[in-house]
Amino acid sequence: MREARGADREGIPPRSPQAAPHDFFVEWQLVPPPADAGMPPVPEAGSKLHPGGRKTLPGTRVQPRQRKEAMMSRPEAETPGSPSPQSLLPTEPIGSIPRPPELLGGMQERAAGRLSEEDLQLLYESVIRDTIARFEATGSRVITDGEQTKPSFATYPIAGLDNLMPDGVTIPFADGHVRQLPRLAAGPFRYQTHAGTYLDQARKHARVALKQAVIATSALSLLYPAEGIDGYPREAFVEDLVRESEADIRECLQKGAHCVQIDFTEARLSIKLDPSKQLLKSFIELNNEVLGKFTTDERASIGIHTCPGGDLDSTHSLDVDYAELLPTLFELDAGIFYIQLASEPDRRRVLKLIKDHAPAQSRIFVGVIDPIDPRVETPEEVRDRVLEAADYIPVNRLGTCDDCGFSPFGDDTSTSRETAFAKIAARVQGTAMAAQHLGVA
């Protein structure tokens, strides 16, 4: 089995003068597994601030396996959280598509000084155009740019910043590999890149609606070190972070994104770190602080994606019981939830949890494709998974998605582009078959 992961830009934005070209891969760097994995301190009850935590997070052992005008200019597609003109069963990707070898090779050439920035930009343009064309060829009515120019789903806002150090929080995965975030070394905290720049580039080529993924505020709160920063207290950091996160989401909505998906993969992991769930509750509180900046109508176009992490065909928290997560997750003030489900061993049990705890007016997108499984699902399998979900979730609130992105980290080539697009086509076809069976096509 395999598991979860993860949208793009108008040319790469200017980088810090001190940043080298290879900082494209400033992300959760691959590092040797830590010798000791400790539990971070838990925040005090009611604290708004993310706990600094210790630098090593324990891993999982799993068996293999404004806006109005922009909205008017959208290509025809499903309205976020509401029925499509063609189907009451909307279907959407989560975000990333594996980068082609020529793109990865070009970035390496640029880092070595053998490729000009102009030629790299031309390569980006070509790959984005190809990715969108292949997305549209699957019959998808809502797509992403495949996150082709993001360094990772989590670190796109900070690539190129000159106030980061490489020795931040580490997150081990079930197969033993480890990703490491940078550490913020000085304030103030600002985004280097906003996700709206990816929309600008993708809209040059897309003929259908574009959704945009952004990173959760809680994930970036991990950049602040436990020991603090001289002259830049945690309270000031959180204030800056909330402002930047709000701006990231709002810009995407103003630029006409079909919807904005907040990637909240650390939710499930947080329960492994802190079974008391104080860590999870602090994440929820911080993310709700950002969501509270938006109106009810705006929040109807903002979704939350949860999964147990996915990288190099491994996960970090698949062994955490959804029963420990979902009731609290659904306290988030979002209109849409994207729930990893295809790779769960007991899908009906999870569906019952969703039925019992999901907000009454929310749209629930259930994962019907497992990106980590190398086998391409058949449309019939997808159809049956949708019909299974319809036993628990009203059809007018149901949608389908992939469990996660197919390459949330830019250097993850464990899945081919061909496999990813074949799985997406199966999702689109299977969802349409289910819609016909349910009488909502």
N, C-alpha and C positions, 0 to 999 in steps of 0.2 A: 504494500500500500504506500500511498504517498500523500503529500499534503501541501497545504495552503501557501499562498503568497500575496501578494499584493495588492501619469498619462501624459504631456510633452511640450514642446516649446518653439518659440519663434526664433530659431537660431539660438546658439548658446549665449547667454547674457555675459557681459564683461566680467572677468574674474579679477580678484584682488591682484594688484601689481606684484605681490610677493608670492602668488600661487603659481606653481609649475603646471604645464599642460596636463601632466598625468593626474592632477587632482580630480579628474573625472571620477576616479574611484575612491574619493574621500567618502567612506561609508563605514558600515560595520565590517571592518577589515577582517580577513581571515587570519587568525592567530593560533598558536599552539594552545591546547587545552590547559586551563589553569590547574595548578597542583591542589588548590584548596578552594572549594566553592562554599561561601558562607551566606547566611541569611541577612539581608539588609535590615536595618532598624525599621520598625513600623511607626507610621505617623501617629501623633496623638489624635484621639477621637475628635472629629469636627475640624481638624486642621485643613486649611485650603492648600497648603503648600505640599508639593511632592517631596517625599522623603528622599534625602540624598542617597541613602543606601550604601552598602559596600560595593566594591568594584566588580565583584564576581557574582553572577547569578547562576544558581544551580540548573543543570540541564535535565532533560527527560530521557528515560530509557524506554524506547518503544521498539516493538518488533519491526523488521524491515517493512518494510513498507513506509433712471437709469434703467434698470433691469428690464422694464417693460419693452423698451425698444429692442433690446438684445433678444428677448424672448420671441419677439415678432419675426426676427431674422433667422430663427432656428429652422433647420430642415425638418420636414414632417416626421414625427416619431411619437412614441408614447409620451404623454405628459408624465413627469415624475410622480410615481406613486398612484397613477390612475391608468385606466385602460387605454390600450392602443386603438387607433381607428380600425385596425384589422383583427385585434385579439384582445380579450380581457386578461391574457396571460403574457405580460411583458417579460422579456429576457434580456439580460445585460452581462457583459464581461466584468471582471473585477479590475483589470488594469494591464499588467505587463505581458509582453510577448518576448520570447527569446530574441536577443540581438543576433543578426547574421554575422558570419565569420568576417566578412569584409568590413563591417563596422568595427568590430573588436580589433581587427588587424590595423585599421586606419587609426584608431585611437592610440594604439601602441606605437605606430609610426610617428604620429604627432608628438607623443611623449619623448620619443628619441630624437626629435628635431628633423625627421626625414620627410615630414608632410606639413605643408603650410596650413595656417588657420583657414584660409580661404578654401583650400581643397577639402579640409575637414568639414566645413560648413556645407559644401556641395554634397559630400557623402551623407551627412545628416539628412539633408533635404531629400535625397534619393531614397534613403531607407524609410523615412517617414511616409513618403508617397507610396512606396511599395507595401508597407504595413497596412496603411489605410485601404488600399485597393484590395488586398487579400482579405481584410476584415469584411469589407462590403461584399466581396464575392461569396461569403458564407451565408448571405441573406440577413445579416444582422441589421437591425434598425437603429440600434444604439451601440456605439463603439468607443474606443479610446485610440490614442496614437501608439499604443503598445509600450509607452514609457521608454522609447528607444534612446532618448538622450538624457534620461535621468540616471545619475550614478546609482541610486537605489530608491526604493519607494519611501525610505525614511529620511535620507540625508540630502535630497535635492535642495532644501532651503539653505543649507549651510556649506555646500561645496564652494570652495574659493575663499571662505572667510579666513582672516589671518589671526584670529584670536582663539584658535583651537589647538589642542594638543592631542596626540594620538592615543593616550593611555586612559580612555574612558571605560564605561561599563562594558563587561564582556557577557555574552550570552551563548552558552554551550548548546549544541544540538544533539539529538539522540545518537547520531553516528559518530560523535566525538569531535566534530569540527566546531569551531568557535568564531563568532563574529564580534567585533569590538567597535563600539561607538567612539567618536572623539570626545574630548573633555573641553568644556568651555574654560578658558584660562583668564579671561578679562571681560569686563562689560564695556559698553552695553551690548545686549543681544539684539541682533537684527537679522532678518532673512536676507541672504544674498540673491536668492531667486524665488519668485512667486510662481505658483502653478499656472496662473493665467497666461504666462508666456508660452507654455506648451500649447494651450488652446489656440493662441494666435497663429502658430505655425501649422497646427493640424487643420484649422478651418480653411486653409488655402487649398486643401485637397479633398476634404470630406464632403460627401453628398448626403449623408445621413447625420443624425444627431450625435453629438460628442458629449460624453460624461467626463468628469475630471476627478481623479483621486488626489487626496491631500493626506499628509501625515497628521496623526492625532497630536494634540497639544501635549498630552501625557507622555507620549514617546519622546518628544524633544525636551521634556522636563528632566530626562535622564542625563542631559548634557551637563547640568550643574553639579559640581563636585560636593561630596558629603562634607568636606572640610571648609566649604565656603570659598568666597573670593574677596580678597581685601578691597574695600571701597565699593563693592557691588553686592549688597546683601541679597539673600534669596528672595525676599519680598519684591525687590526692584526687578530681579530677573523674571519672576512670575508675571509681574505687571507688563513687562516688555513682551514676554512670550505670548500672553493672552492677546495683546494688541496685534502682534504679527500674525498669529493664527487666525484671528477674525478677518484681518485684511486679506489673507490668502484665500479663504473661502469666499468672501464677499466679492473679490475681483473676479473669481470664476463665474459666480452667478451673474454679475453685471456684464460679463462678456458672452453670456448666452449659453453657458453649460447646461446640458439637459438635466443634470443633477451633479451634486458634489458628494463624493464618497470619502468618508474619513476612515483611514486605515488604523484600526485599533487592535493590532495583533498582540500587544502586551497585556491585554485584559486577562486572557486565560493564563498566561505565564505568571501574572501577579499572584494568583492563588497558590501556585507552587511555592512562590517565595514567602508568602504570608497567608497561611490557612485561616487566620482570623479575619481576613478580607479587609483589613483597614487600608492596606495598600490599594486594593481594587477600589474601595470607596473614595480614596483620595484622588485616584485617576478619574472616576466618574464625576466627582465634584469639580475638578479642574476642567474637564471637557464640557460639563454643563455650564460653567462660567462663560465659555466661548459661545456655546449654542444659545445662551440667554441673550446674546447681543442681536439675535435675529428675530424677526416676527414669526408668528405662527405660519403664515403663508410661505415665508422663506424656508422655514425648517421642514416644510413638506417636500422640499427639493434637496434636503441634506440627509445623507444616509450614513450608517455606521457599519463597517465591515469587521467581523470577528473571525478568527481562525487560530489554530495552534502554531502558527509560524510555519514557513516553508522555505527551504533553501537547500540546494544540492540534493534533492530527493530525501530530505530529512525534516523533522519538526522539533520544536522545543517544548511543547506542552500538550501533546495529544492525549496523554494519560490523565489530564485533569478533567474531572467529571463536569459535563455541561450543567448538571443540576446545581453545581456550586457557582456557576457563572451567570446563567441566563436570567434568573430573577433580578439580580442586581444590574446586569447589563441593560435590561429594559427600563431602567430608571433614567436612561439618557433621553434628553428632550429632542429626539430626532424623529423625522417622519418615515424613515425607511431603515430597514435592517437587512444586511446581507449576511447570512448564516452559513458557514461551512457545514456541510451535511453529508455529501456523497461518500466521504471517507470515514464516517462514523460507523462503528460496529453495530449499533442498534439505533437505526434512524427513527423508528416509530417512537421510541422512548424520548428522543430529543424533540420530535414533533409534538408530543403531548406536553412537554415542558413549554414549548413555544405557544401552544394553544392556551395553556393555563396562565402564562405570565406576560405575553406580548401586549403592548398598548392596543386598545380596541380599534383605533383609527390608523394604525401603522401599516405600511406595506411590507410584507416579509418576502424577501428573495431567498430561496433555499438553494444551496449548492447541489447541482445534479451532475457535475463533472469533477473528477478527481485529477488535478494537474500532475500529481506525483506518480500516479499509476501509468506506466508506459503504454498500456493497452488503450486503444481508442474505444470509447463506449459506443454502442449502437444507438440510433435514434429510438429504437424500441425500448431499450433500457432506460433512456432518459424519460420517455413517455411514462413508463411504469413508475419511475421515481416521482414524477409530477403528480400522477394520480394518487400515489401513496400520500403525498403531502396534502392533496386536496381533501383527504379524509379528516384532516385536522385544522386546516386553515381555509377560511372562506375564499372562494375563487376570486372574488372581487378585491381581495387583499393579497393574493398570491403572485409571486414572480419567480423566475429562475435565474441562476447565475452559475459561474464556476466556483469551486470551493475557494479558490484564491487566484492570484496572478500566476503566470507560467514562468516568470523570471524576475522576481522582485528585486534581486540584486543584479547590477549590470553585468557582472562577470559569471553569472550562473548559466551554463550551457547544458545542464543535465537533461533538458527537454529540447527537442528540435522545433523549429518554426513549423515544419510540416505537421508534426504531431499536434502542436497547439491549435493550429487552424482546423485540423480535422476534428478535434474534440469540440471546438466552438461550433463548427457546422452541425455536428451531432446534437449539440444543445439546442440550436435554433430549430432544427428539423423535429427533434423529439418534443420540444415545447409546443410547436404547432400541431403535432399529432395529438398531444394531450388536450389542447384547446378544442380541437375538433371533437374528440371523444366527450368532452365535458359540455359541448354545445355552446362554446363561447368564441369560436373561430370567426 
